[in-house]
Amino acid sequence: MEVAENYVRLMEGIPKRLHFIEHKWVKKRIKDPETGWEKDVNALIFRVDWEDGLKVDKSFSVISTKLQQMFLPYLADNLYKRYIFTIIKHGAGYVTEFELRTEPWVLGT
């Protein structure tokens, strides 16, 4: 039996296509995987209603400041609602890079 996840997971090198309907900034306490130290970070959390062609109700939590910066232009007036975002993760840890592409959202109009 397959277990449904309620959050979006990015896998290295695999494109993930998402549509968002809401967002919030949330303070989270995380543990640094290298040092084991705990620290507070600001997470950008999106509510996802469409993932890779399927209707869903999931969360996508963005802790990476690099990826947060890429989303900032779409937060004003909730512009992200007008787009499908394709996100590709390259690398891991501190050297992780992200590719972000957009296309118009036509399914919900």
Backbone torsions as a table, in degrees:
resi	resn	phi	psi	omega
1	MET	NA	128.6	-179.9
2	GLU	-82.1	136.3	179.3
3	VAL	-95.5	126.3	178.4
4	ALA	-77.4	137.3	177.0
5	GLU	-97.8	150.1	179.5
6	ASN	-106.3	14.7	175.4
7	TYR	-139.9	157.8	-178.7
8	VAL	-91.1	135.1	179.2
9	ARG	-117.4	128.6	175.5
10	LEU	-90.8	130.8	176.4
11	MET	-107.4	141.2	-175.9
12	GLU	-58.1	126.8	175.5
13	GLY	77.7	-2.8	-177.9
14	ILE	-106.0	118.9	179.7
15	PRO	-61.8	138.1	176.5
16	LYS	-122.9	121.0	-178.6
17	ARG	-103.5	125.9	-173.4
18	LEU	-136.7	149.9	168.8
19	HIS	-124.6	137.1	-175.9
20	PHE	-112.3	146.8	178.9
21	ILE	-120.1	-15.3	178.0
22	GLU	-152.9	161.2	173.1
23	HIS	-147.6	156.1	176.0
24	LYS	-148.7	150.9	169.2
25	TRP	-97.9	129.6	-177.3
26	VAL	-133.7	137.5	174.4
27	LYS	-84.3	127.9	-179.6
28	LYS	-123.7	150.4	173.7
29	ARG	-104.0	120.1	-178.9
30	ILE	-123.8	163.6	176.8
31	LYS	-108.1	125.8	177.5
32	ASP	-64.6	124.2	-175.8
33	PRO	-67.3	-22.8	-179.2
34	GLU	-87.4	-42.3	-175.2
35	THR	-98.6	-22.6	-175.4
36	GLY	81.8	-0.8	-179.5
37	TRP	-77.6	143.8	176.1
38	GLU	-91.1	146.1	177.9
39	LYS	-152.2	157.4	177.0
40	ASP	-91.5	136.6	176.8
41	VAL	-133.8	156.7	173.5
42	ASN	-93.9	122.4	180.0
43	ALA	-107.5	136.5	172.3
44	LEU	-95.4	116.6	-176.4
45	ILE	-114.4	127.2	177.2
46	PHE	-107.2	145.8	168.9
47	ARG	-93.1	126.9	-173.8
48	VAL	-105.7	129.4	177.3
49	ASP	-113.2	-2.9	-178.5
50	TRP	-151.6	126.5	-179.1
51	GLU	-136.2	118.2	176.4
52	ASP	49.0	43.7	175.7
53	GLY	89.1	-1.1	-178.3
54	LEU	-116.5	142.3	173.3
55	LYS	-71.5	132.8	-179.5
56	VAL	-142.7	173.5	169.0
57	ASP	-137.5	90.0	-174.5
58	LYS	-132.7	171.5	173.4
59	SER	-112.6	146.5	174.0
60	PHE	-126.6	110.8	-175.3
61	SER	-99.9	123.3	-178.8
62	VAL	-109.6	109.8	177.8
63	ILE	-100.1	-28.9	-179.7
64	SER	-63.0	122.5	178.0
65	THR	-67.0	-28.4	176.2
66	LYS	-61.1	-47.4	-178.5
67	LEU	-73.2	-36.2	176.4
68	GLN	-57.7	-43.9	179.7
69	GLN	-60.4	-34.6	179.9
70	MET	-69.3	-29.6	179.8
71	PHE	-86.3	-19.9	-174.1
72	LEU	-50.4	-44.5	-179.1
73	PRO	-61.5	-19.3	-177.1
74	TYR	-94.0	-5.6	-177.8
75	LEU	-79.2	-33.9	-179.7
76	ALA	-59.9	129.8	179.9
77	ASP	55.5	22.4	178.7
78	ASN	55.3	40.9	-179.1
79	LEU	-58.6	-25.5	-179.6
80	TYR	-57.4	-24.4	-179.5
81	LYS	-64.3	-18.6	-177.5
82	ARG	-89.3	0.4	-172.0
83	TYR	-133.6	154.5	162.5
84	ILE	-99.0	132.5	179.4
85	PHE	-106.4	129.0	171.4
86	THR	-104.4	121.2	-177.0
87	ILE	-118.1	131.1	175.8
88	ILE	-125.7	125.4	179.4
89	LYS	-93.6	131.2	177.3
90	HIS	-123.0	123.5	178.4
91	GLY	86.8	-173.1	-178.9
92	ALA	-147.2	160.3	177.8
93	GLY	67.4	-144.1	-175.1
94	TYR	-69.0	-17.4	-179.0
95	VAL	-97.8	9.0	179.3
96	THR	-62.6	133.4	174.2
97	GLU	-119.7	157.1	-179.5
98	PHE	-129.7	143.8	173.2
99	GLU	-110.0	131.7	-178.4
100	LEU	-129.1	122.9	177.7
101	ARG	-124.6	151.1	178.0
102	THR	-125.9	154.6	170.3
103	GLU	-146.4	152.9	-177.3
104	PRO	-61.2	141.7	176.6
105	TRP	-88.0	114.4	-179.6
106	VAL	-113.7	-14.0	-176.5
107	LEU	-68.5	-33.4	-175.8
108	GLY	-93.5	4.2	-177.0
109	THR	-94.7	NA	NA
